[in-house]
Amino acid sequence: MKKYLKKIALIAVLGGLVLNTSCDKKIDNMTEGTTDVANNPLLNKSDLPFGAPDFSKIKDSDFKPALEEAMRLQNNRINEIVESREEPTFENTIVALQNSGRELDFVSNVFGGLAGADTNETIKKLQEEMAPIMAAHSDEIYLNDKLFAKVKKVYDNRADLQGEDLKLVEEYYNDFTHAGAALDNESKEKLKKLNKELASLQNEFNQKLLNVVNNRKLLITNKQDLDGLSEEQIKTLEKGDGSGWEITLLNTTQQPLMSSLKNREIRKKLFELSWNRTNGNEFNTNDIIIEIAKKRAKKVKILGFDNYTDWSLNSTMVGDVATIKSFFSGITPDLRKKGRVEAEDIKAMMAKDGIKNDLQPWDWEYYAEKVRKEKYDLNEDEIKPYFNAYEVLENGVFYAANKLYGLQFKRNKDIPAYHPDVRVYEVLEEDGTPFALFYADYFARDSKRGGAWMSNFVTQSKEWGQKPVIYNVCNFTKPVGNAPALISFDEVTTIFHEFGHALHGLFADQKYAKLSGTSVARDFVEYPSQANEHWALNNEVLKNYAKHYKTGEVIPDSLIIKIKNASTFNQGFGLTEVLAAADLDLNWHNKNLKEINDIKDPNVFEKESLEKDNLWDPYIPPRYRSSYFAHIFGGGYASGYYAYLWTEMLAHDTGAWFDENGGLNRANGQRYRDMILSKGNTIDYKKAYKDFTGRDPQVKHMLKARGLN
């Protein structure tokens, strides 16, 4: 299911936990820095609106000294807290701790943004160098005995605190204990060593994935082998030297072109290249992921947990693995039944081409598209002309945001971006007050990792008078020349999805940056993004953005009906892909060290573990194989990939609430903004959801949307 190319948490970009703070004022204690550091554009307030990073001034060579200076500044401030003889208070301990990493957060935000969206050899080498250093820096804070003693004293005397102040104390106390602050010194040293090793391993894993994407492409020398693709698609694959065409892998098992390529042998080659990208070659990651799993198990054992999942689910909405497994098992029977029905439809379609009893994974997407056309008379090539990426954004996503929240958007070409493809927009409140910046970066390139995501360059904070600077990144095929950027409807929903994350960041209304915006539990952070997908098929919104790029004709009702009727098509396949990946994640991490030590071959393990849970399907491989599962082995979603499905349930239930209460209007939007989007990490998630909808979430709306009931 392509719409699950969503935000991947960037907390592993630098390999360590960085305090969630931001830089507003010019550094006020730079006297110890060098002249170069003093003039570093990353360490001084930008003159751009909202303190946005000035990419016209930032050079690759600025990052290392900026990171080092930001860490030095934070260490000095931590030492001041620790050495103070004053009685520990909320202000002199917790707020001071919150403020200590403001420069580091800003520099890390910018560096992480470029590392994901526009990297190069210099940035990659710096990532590798800084990953263990940043991990160690984090440990020096969260495993500092004297600092923890002061934090604990404030925590123990928190009775007079309330609201965000109380929440900030609780979050810091939980962070410290979760990191191992209460351990003895010997255990802390072991933990520090493991954290550094994990940071390096995760970075090595990510670099291998990036290298495999750039180095293992399917070369086509005969244009006939591309039969089924449009001329525009073929042009985008053409090699610069005219020697043929190259298909670059996305970081998912199935590849988008599978649905169009007629040549079965080419589809097989593309699938096998994808499936085996990190197996049996110089990019092999199997040893790395086993080591990551072992070290994670060792780490949480030191912290007093039997397995990584139990440790990871602390402070989440679900709370425990039993809730997740129950959620999965409640979906699986209907899901497997639907998958079998879909497989029979595809086999019947293959038989028309003379292929009998030989369904393979590389056949599914291609013949599913044929079944779609036959059953629903829906052809992606027929609807794509109505979906221009920037029309979708400006006349669809922005339109819905205006109707729901009163927001206005003005493109600003004077603010420098990090790449020419990026568009920058000023975001204004209903009364015209500017309050944020939004960057849209939609096209794939070699310097960008796969997937789609949202993050901040500047984090909102009332304390620092700071407004949000947000960006969305996608990987759509870039049009050639002046051709329009036509996208699939699945990619349309991706734009709506990522902007849902953006709204969560834009509406942040917290005093403290640590609690701001999307700094929420993993099984809540995907909720606003998926809920925003609801408006992609809203008739009013759809007819405002879906206009033929040549004629300007509004998409006809007949096509809208086809799209809606087809929305439950192939959901057995799509949901099995994702559920298998989510289950695989838990299977890796819901094990103790002895059980992990018994894993010798990740490929064997993933098959056997999914078979046990009735989620291994010879026709439908997991969306991510273990060896290129970046969410869990390179990012922050270990034991958390379930969150996409959990929050999908919340999102469909929320969509039903909107429909039941008048749909697209300001009153509904304001209620949602006030009760969910603006709250950041200041709420009890279950209670907040029930207060908003008036009920506990109901899975029936998700199953209906998927066509499973």
C-alpha positions in Angstrom: 0.0 0.0 0.0 1.9 3.0 -1.3 0.3 5.4 1.0 2.3 3.9 3.8 5.4 5.6 2.5 5.0 8.1 5.3 6.9 10.0 7.7 9.9 8.2 9.1 11.1 9.6 12.4 14.5 11.2 12.1 15.6 10.6 15.7 18.3 8.2 14.4 19.8 10.7 11.9 22.5 11.7 14.3 22.3 8.5 16.3 21.2 9.9 19.7 18.4 11.5 21.6 18.6 15.3 21.2 16.7 17.5 23.6 13.6 18.9 21.8 14.5 22.5 21.9 15.2 25.2 19.4 17.3 28.3 18.7 15.7 31.7 18.8 18.0 34.4 20.1 21.5 35.0 19.0 23.8 33.0 21.2 24.4 35.0 24.3 27.5 33.2 25.6 29.6 32.7 22.5 32.8 34.2 24.0 34.5 30.8 24.2 34.0 30.0 20.6 36.3 30.7 17.7 35.7 33.5 15.1 34.4 30.9 12.6 32.0 29.5 15.2 30.9 33.0 16.2 29.9 33.7 12.6 28.5 30.3 11.9 25.0 30.8 10.3 23.7 27.8 12.2 24.6 29.4 15.5 23.1 32.8 15.0 19.5 33.8 14.5 18.5 33.9 10.9 17.2 37.2 9.4 14.5 35.2 7.6 10.9 35.1 8.8 10.4 32.9 11.8 14.1 32.3 12.1 14.0 29.9 9.2 17.5 28.5 8.2 19.1 30.7 5.6 20.3 28.0 3.1 21.9 30.7 1.0 24.5 31.1 3.7 24.8 27.6 5.2 27.7 25.5 3.9 28.4 21.8 4.5 31.5 22.8 6.4 29.4 24.7 8.9 27.7 21.6 10.3 30.5 20.0 12.2 31.7 23.1 14.1 28.1 24.0 14.8 27.2 20.6 16.2 30.4 20.6 18.3 29.8 24.1 19.6 26.1 23.4 20.4 27.1 20.3 22.4 29.7 22.4 24.2 27.2 25.0 25.1 24.7 22.4 26.3 27.4 20.7 28.4 28.3 24.0 30.1 24.7 24.7 30.9 24.2 21.2 32.3 27.3 21.7 34.5 25.8 25.0 35.8 22.7 23.2 36.8 24.6 20.4 38.4 27.1 22.6 40.3 24.5 25.1 41.5 24.2 25.1 45.3 20.6 26.4 45.2 17.8 24.1 46.1 16.5 22.4 42.9 13.4 24.0 41.6 11.3 23.8 38.5 12.9 26.9 37.1 16.5 26.3 37.9 16.5 22.6 37.1 13.7 21.6 34.7 13.4 24.8 32.7 17.1 25.3 32.6 17.5 21.7 31.3 14.8 22.4 28.7 16.8 25.5 27.6 20.2 23.9 27.6 19.9 22.3 24.2 18.2 24.9 22.1 21.1 25.5 19.7 21.7 21.7 19.3 18.1 21.1 18.4 18.2 23.8 15.7 21.5 22.6 14.2 20.3 19.0 14.4 17.0 19.9 12.7 18.7 21.5 9.8 21.4 18.8 9.5 18.8 16.1 9.7 16.7 17.8 7.1 19.5 17.8 4.6 20.7 14.3 5.5 17.3 13.0 4.5 16.3 15.2 1.6 19.5 16.5 0.0 22.6 14.6 1.2 26.0 14.3 -0.3 29.3 12.6 0.6 30.3 15.2 3.1 27.1 15.0 5.0 27.1 11.2 4.9 30.6 11.1 6.3 29.7 13.5 9.0 26.7 11.4 9.9 28.9 8.4 10.4 31.4 10.4 12.4 28.8 12.2 14.6 26.4 9.3 15.3 28.4 7.7 18.2 29.4 11.2 19.5 25.8 12.3 19.7 24.8 9.1 21.4 27.5 9.6 24.0 26.5 13.2 24.4 22.9 12.2 25.2 24.1 9.6 27.6 26.3 12.1 29.4 23.1 14.1 30.1 20.6 11.3 30.8 23.0 9.1 32.8 24.4 12.0 34.9 23.9 11.0 38.6 23.9 14.6 40.0 21.6 15.9 37.3 19.1 13.1 37.8 19.2 13.6 41.6 18.0 17.2 41.1 15.4 16.2 38.5 14.1 13.6 40.9 13.9 16.1 43.7 11.8 18.4 41.6 9.7 15.4 40.5 9.1 14.3 44.1 8.0 17.8 45.0 5.7 18.4 42.0 2.5 18.6 44.0 2.2 22.4 43.4 2.9 22.2 39.7 0.1 22.0 37.1 -0.5 22.1 33.3 2.5 22.1 31.1 4.9 22.7 34.0 3.8 19.4 35.6 3.9 17.6 32.3 7.4 18.8 31.5 8.7 17.5 34.9 7.0 14.2 34.3 8.4 13.9 30.8 12.0 14.6 31.9 11.7 12.2 34.9 10.4 9.5 32.6 13.1 10.2 30.0 15.8 9.9 32.7 14.5 6.7 34.2 13.8 5.2 30.7 17.4 6.0 29.7 18.8 4.3 32.9 19.5 7.1 35.2 18.6 5.1 38.2 21.1 2.4 37.4 24.4 1.8 39.2 27.6 3.1 37.6 28.7 -0.2 36.2 25.4 -0.7 34.4 25.5 2.9 33.1 28.8 2.4 31.5 27.6 -0.8 29.8 24.5 1.2 28.6 26.7 4.0 27.3 28.8 1.5 25.3 25.7 -0.2 23.9 24.1 3.1 22.9 27.3 4.2 21.0 27.5 0.9 19.2 23.8 1.0 18.3 24.1 4.5 16.9 27.0 3.4 14.7 25.2 0.2 13.6 22.0 2.1 12.7 24.0 4.6 10.8 25.8 1.8 8.9 22.4 0.2 8.1 21.0 3.5 6.7 24.1 4.2 4.7 23.9 0.7 3.1 20.3 1.3 2.2 21.2 4.6 0.6 24.1 3.1 -1.3 22.0 0.2 -2.6 19.4 2.6 -4.0 22.1 4.6 -5.7 24.1 1.6 -7.0 21.6 -1.3 -7.6 19.3 -0.1 -10.4 17.6 -2.2 -13.0 19.3 -1.4 -16.3 17.1 -1.6 -19.4 18.8 -1.5 -22.8 15.8 -2.5 -25.0 13.0 0.1 -25.0 10.4 -2.6 -25.8 11.1 -4.0 -22.3 9.4 -0.8 -20.9 6.2 -1.5 -22.8 3.3 -0.4 -20.6 4.9 2.8 -19.4 4.0 6.2 -20.8 6.5 8.2 -22.9 6.7 10.6 -20.0 7.6 7.8 -17.6 10.2 6.4 -20.0 11.8 9.8 -20.4 12.3 10.1 -16.6 14.1 6.7 -16.6 16.5 7.6 -19.4 20.2 7.6 -18.6 22.1 10.8 -19.2 24.6 9.1 -21.5 21.9 7.6 -23.7 23.0 4.1 -23.0 19.5 2.9 -21.8 17.1 3.3 -19.0 17.4 2.8 -15.2 14.7 1.9 -12.7 15.7 3.1 -9.2 14.4 1.1 -6.2 12.1 2.7 -3.6 12.5 1.4 -0.1 9.6 -0.9 -0.3 9.3 -4.5 -1.5 6.8 -3.8 -4.4 7.8 -1.1 -6.8 5.4 1.4 -8.4 6.2 0.5 -12.0 5.2 -3.2 -11.4 1.5 -2.2 -12.1 2.4 -1.0 -15.6 5.3 -3.1 -17.0 3.9 -5.7 -19.4 7.1 -7.8 -19.7 6.8 -10.5 -17.0 10.5 -11.2 -17.0 11.3 -7.5 -16.4 8.8 -7.5 -13.6 10.5 -10.6 -12.1 13.9 -9.0 -12.4 12.7 -5.8 -10.7 11.0 -7.7 -7.9 14.0 -9.9 -7.3 16.3 -6.9 -7.3 14.1 -5.2 -4.7 13.6 -8.3 -2.6 17.3 -9.3 -2.6 18.8 -5.8 -2.6 20.6 -6.3 0.7 21.1 -10.1 0.6 24.1 -11.9 -0.7 26.0 -8.8 -2.0 28.2 -6.0 -0.8 25.2 -4.2 0.7 24.2 -7.2 2.9 22.6 -6.0 6.2 21.7 -9.3 7.7 24.6 -9.3 10.2 23.9 -5.7 11.1 20.2 -6.3 12.0 21.0 -9.3 14.1 23.6 -7.2 16.0 21.1 -4.3 16.4 18.5 -6.7 17.8 21.0 -8.3 20.2 22.3 -5.0 21.5 18.7 -3.7 21.9 17.9 -6.8 23.9 21.1 -6.3 26.0 20.2 -2.7 26.6 16.7 -3.2 27.9 17.8 -6.2 30.0 20.1 -3.7 31.8 17.2 -1.4 32.2 15.1 -4.2 33.8 12.9 -5.2 30.9 12.5 -8.7 29.4 12.4 -7.4 25.8 12.7 -4.3 23.8 9.0 -4.0 23.1 8.0 -3.8 26.7 10.5 -1.0 27.2 9.5 0.8 24.0 5.7 0.9 24.7 6.2 3.0 27.8 4.1 6.2 27.5 2.3 5.0 24.3 -1.5 5.1 23.7 -1.8 1.3 23.6 0.5 0.7 26.6 1.3 -3.0 26.1 2.0 -5.6 23.4 -1.1 -7.6 24.3 -3.3 -4.8 23.1 -1.5 -4.7 19.8 -1.6 -8.4 19.2 -5.3 -8.5 20.1 -5.8 -5.7 17.6 -3.9 -7.6 14.9 -5.6 -10.9 15.6 -9.0 -9.2 15.3 -8.2 -8.1 11.8 -6.3 -11.1 10.4 -9.1 -13.6 9.7 -11.2 -11.2 7.6 -8.0 -9.9 6.0 -6.7 -13.3 5.0 -10.1 -14.2 3.6 -10.2 -11.1 1.4 -6.6 -11.8 0.3 -7.6 -15.2 -0.9 -10.6 -13.9 -2.9 -8.3 -11.3 -4.5 -5.8 -13.9 -5.4 -8.4 -15.9 -7.2 -9.5 -12.9 -9.2 -5.9 -12.3 -10.2 -5.3 -15.9 -11.2 -8.4 -15.7 -13.4 -7.1 -12.6 -15.1 -3.7 -14.2 -15.6 -5.4 -17.2 -17.2 -6.7 -14.9 -19.9 -3.0 -14.3 -20.8 -2.3 -18.0 -20.9 -0.6 -18.1 -17.4 -2.3 -20.8 -15.2 -1.5 -21.7 -11.6 1.6 -19.6 -11.5 0.8 -16.5 -9.5 4.0 -14.8 -8.3 4.6 -11.7 -6.2 5.8 -9.8 -9.3 2.5 -10.5 -11.0 0.1 -9.1 -8.4 0.3 -5.4 -9.0 0.2 -5.8 -12.8 -2.8 -8.0 -12.9 -4.5 -6.2 -10.0 -4.5 -3.2 -12.2 -6.1 -5.2 -15.0 -8.8 -6.5 -12.5 -9.3 -2.9 -11.4 -9.9 -1.8 -14.9 -12.3 -4.7 -15.6 -14.2 -4.5 -12.4 -14.3 -0.7 -11.9 -13.4 0.5 -15.4 -10.7 2.6 -13.7 -7.4 3.3 -15.4 -4.7 5.3 -13.5 -3.7 6.8 -16.8 -7.3 8.1 -17.2 -7.3 9.8 -13.8 -3.7 11.1 -13.6 -4.3 14.0 -15.9 -6.5 15.5 -13.2 -3.9 15.3 -10.5 -1.1 17.8 -10.8 1.0 17.7 -7.6 1.0 21.4 -7.0 -2.7 21.8 -7.9 -3.4 19.0 -5.3 -1.4 21.0 -2.8 -2.6 24.5 -3.4 -6.2 23.9 -4.5 -6.8 20.7 -2.5 -4.8 20.5 0.6 -4.7 24.2 1.2 -8.3 24.6 0.3 -9.4 22.1 2.9 -7.2 23.7 5.5 -8.9 27.0 4.7 -12.4 25.6 5.0 -11.6 23.8 8.2 -9.2 26.1 10.0 -9.4 29.5 8.1 -5.7 29.2 7.0 -4.3 31.2 4.1 -1.1 30.3 2.2 1.2 32.6 0.2 4.1 31.3 -1.8 7.3 33.2 -1.0 10.0 32.9 -3.7 12.4 35.2 -1.7 13.1 32.7 1.1 16.0 30.4 0.0 15.3 26.7 0.1 17.9 23.9 0.3 17.1 22.7 -3.3 15.6 24.3 -6.4 12.7 21.9 -6.3 11.4 23.1 -2.9 8.6 25.6 -2.7 8.2 27.8 0.4 4.8 29.1 1.7 3.9 31.6 4.3 1.0 30.4 6.5 -1.4 33.0 7.8 -4.3 32.8 10.3 -7.8 33.6 9.3 -7.3 37.2 10.2 -4.2 37.5 8.0 -1.6 37.2 10.8 1.5 35.3 9.6 2.3 32.5 12.0 4.4 29.8 10.2 6.4 28.7 7.2 5.8 25.5 5.1 8.3 23.9 2.7 7.1 21.4 0.0 9.7 19.1 -1.5 8.0 16.6 -3.7 10.3 15.1 -6.3 12.7 12.1 -6.1 16.4 12.6 -6.6 19.6 10.7 -5.9 20.4 12.9 -2.9 17.1 12.1 -1.2 16.2 8.9 0.8 13.1 7.1 -0.1 9.6 7.6 1.4 7.7 10.6 2.6 7.9 12.5 5.8 7.4 15.7 7.8 9.6 17.5 10.2 10.6 20.9 11.7 13.4 23.3 10.9 12.2 25.4 13.8 10.1 24.1 16.7 7.2 26.1 18.1 7.7 27.4 21.7 5.9 30.2 23.4 8.7 30.5 26.0 11.1 31.5 23.2 8.5 33.4 21.2 9.1 30.9 18.4 6.8 29.9 15.6 7.0 26.7 13.6 8.9 26.2 10.3 7.7 22.9 8.8 8.6 20.8 5.8 7.1 17.9 3.9 9.2 15.6 1.7 7.9 13.1 -0.9 9.4 11.1 -3.7 7.2 11.6 -6.8 8.6 11.2 -10.3 9.9 14.6 -11.4 8.4 15.7 -14.7 10.7 16.4 -17.7 11.1 20.0 -18.7 7.8 22.0 -18.4 5.6 18.9 -18.3 3.1 18.8 -15.4 3.9 16.8 -12.3 1.1 14.3 -12.8 0.6 11.8 -9.9 -1.5 8.8 -9.0 -4.4 9.1 -6.6 -2.4 7.1 -4.1 0.2 9.9 -4.3 -2.6 12.4 -3.9 -3.4 10.9 -0.5 0.3 11.0 0.4 0.2 14.8 0.0 -2.8 15.0 2.2 -1.3 12.7 4.7 2.0 14.5 5.0 0.2 17.8 5.4 -1.8 16.3 8.2 1.5 15.9 10.0 2.3 19.5 9.0 -1.0 20.7 10.5 -0.1 19.0 13.8 3.2 21.0 13.8 1.7 24.2 12.5 -1.0 24.3 15.2 1.5 23.6 18.0 0.6 25.9 20.9 2.9 24.8 23.7 5.0 26.8 26.1 7.8 24.3 26.0 9.4 23.0 22.8 9.9 19.6 24.3 6.1 19.1 24.5 5.3 20.9 21.2 3.4 19.8 18.1 4.3 16.3 16.9 6.4 15.4 20.0 3.8 12.8 20.9 3.7 9.1 21.3 4.4 7.1 18.1 0.9 5.5 18.1 -0.7 9.0 18.2 1.6 10.9 15.8 0.3 9.2 12.7 -3.3 9.9 13.7 -3.6 13.6 12.4 -1.9 12.7 9.2 -4.1 9.8 8.3 -7.2 11.7 9.4 -6.3 14.5 6.9 -6.5 11.9 4.1 -10.3 11.9 4.6 -10.5 15.2 2.7 -8.8 13.9 -0.5 -12.1 12.3 -1.6 -14.4 15.0 -0.2 -16.5 16.1 -3.2 -16.1 19.8 -2.6 -12.3 19.5 -2.1 -11.8 17.1 -4.9 -13.6 19.2 -7.5 -11.5 22.2 -6.5 -8.2 20.6 -7.2 -8.9 17.7 -9.7 -8.8 19.6 -13.0 -7.4 18.3 -16.3 -4.0 19.8 -16.8 -4.7 20.5 -20.5 -8.4 21.5 -20.6 -9.1 22.7 -17.1 -12.1 20.4 -17.0 -13.2 19.5 -13.5 -13.0 15.8 -12.9 -16.3 14.3 -13.9 -18.7 12.6 -11.4 -18.3 9.4 -13.3 -14.6 9.2 -12.5 -15.2 10.2 -8.9 -17.6 7.4 -8.5 -15.1 5.0 -10.0 -12.4 6.2 -7.6 -14.6 5.8 -4.6 -15.9 2.4 -5.8 -12.4 1.2 -6.3 -11.2 2.5 -2.9 -11.7 -0.9 -1.3 -10.1 -2.7 -4.2 -7.0 -4.8 -3.5 -7.1 -4.0 0.2 -6.5 -7.6 1.1 -3.1 -7.2 -0.5 -2.4 -3.7 0.8 -3.3 -4.4 4.4 -1.5 -7.8 4.4 1.6 -6.0 3.3 1.5 -3.6 6.1 0.2 -5.9 8.8 2.9 -8.4 8.0 5.6 -5.7 8.3 4.1 -4.5 11.6 4.0 -8.0 12.9 7.6 -8.6 11.8 8.7 -5.6 13.8 7.1 -7.0 16.9 8.5 -10.5 16.3 12.0 -9.0 16.2 11.7 -7.0 19.3 9.2 -8.9 21.5 12.0 -11.4 22.3 14.5 -11.7 25.1 18.3 -11.9 24.5 18.4 -15.7 24.6 15.7 -15.9 21.9 17.5 -13.3 19.7 20.8 -15.2 20.0 19.0 -18.2 18.5 18.3 -16.3 15.3 21.0 -17.2 12.7 19.3 -16.2 9.4 16.9 -13.2 9.3 15.3 -14.5 6.2 14.4 -17.8 7.8 13.3 -16.1 11.0 10.9 -13.6 9.2 9.2 -16.4 7.3 8.8 -18.7 10.2 7.6 -16.0 12.6 5.0 -14.7 10.0 3.8 -18.2 9.3 3.2 -18.6 13.0 0.9 -15.5 13.0 -0.9 -16.5 9.8 0.6 -13.5 8.0 3.1 -15.2 5.6 1.6 -15.2 2.1 3.5 -16.6 -0.9 1.8 -14.0 -3.1 2.0 -11.0 -0.8 5.4 -10.4 0.8 5.7 -7.9 3.7 6.0 -4.3 2.7 9.5 -4.2 4.1 11.8 -7.2 4.4 13.9 -7.2 7.6 17.0 -6.5 5.7 15.7 -3.1 4.4 13.2 -2.3 7.1 14.5 1.3 7.7 11.7 2.3 10.1 12.8 -0.2 12.7 16.5 -0.8 12.1 17.5 2.6 10.9 14.9 4.9 12.4 12.8 5.4 15.5 9.9 3.0 14.9 11.3 -0.2 16.5 8.3 -1.9 18.1 6.3 1.0 16.8 5.4 0.2 13.2 2.0 -1.0 14.5 1.2 2.7 15.0 0.3 3.2 11.3 -2.6 0.7 11.7 -3.6 1.8 15.1 -3.8 5.4 14.0 -5.6 4.4 10.8 -8.3 3.1 13.1 -8.4 6.4 14.9 -8.4 8.3 11.6 -11.3 6.5 10.0 -13.3 6.8 13.2 -12.6 10.6 13.2 -13.6 10.8 9.5 -16.9 9.1 10.5 -17.3 11.7 13.3 -16.8 14.6 10.8 -19.3 13.1 8.4 -21.8 12.6 11.2 -21.4 16.2 12.4 -21.6 18.3 9.2 -18.3 17.5 7.5 -16.1 20.3 6.1 -16.8 23.4 8.1 -15.1 25.8 10.4 -16.8 24.7 13.6 -15.7 21.1 13.1 -12.2 22.2 12.1 -11.8 24.5 15.1 -13.0 21.8 17.5 -10.4 19.4 16.1 -7.7 22.0 16.2 -8.5 23.0 19.8 -8.9 19.5 21.2 -6.4 17.4 19.2 -4.1 19.3 16.8 -2.9 22.1 19.1 -2.4 20.0 22.2 1.0 18.5 21.5 2.3 16.1 24.3 0.2 17.7 27.0 -2.8 15.3 27.0 -3.9 11.8 28.0 -4.4 10.5 24.5 -7.3 8.1 25.2 -9.1 10.7 27.2 -8.5 13.5 24.6 -9.8 11.3 21.8 -12.9 10.3 23.7 -13.5 14.0 24.7 -13.3 15.0 21.0 -15.5 12.2 19.5 -17.6 11.4 22.5 -16.7 7.7 22.2 -13.8 5.2 22.3 -12.4 4.5 18.8 -14.3 1.9 16.8 -12.5 -0.4 14.4 -15.6 -0.9 12.3 -15.0 2.3 10.3 -11.5 1.1 9.3 -12.7 -2.3 8.3 -15.5 -0.7 6.2 -13.0 1.6 4.5 -10.9 -1.4 3.7 -13.8 -3.4 2.4 -13.4 -6.1 5.1 -16.9 -6.0 6.3 
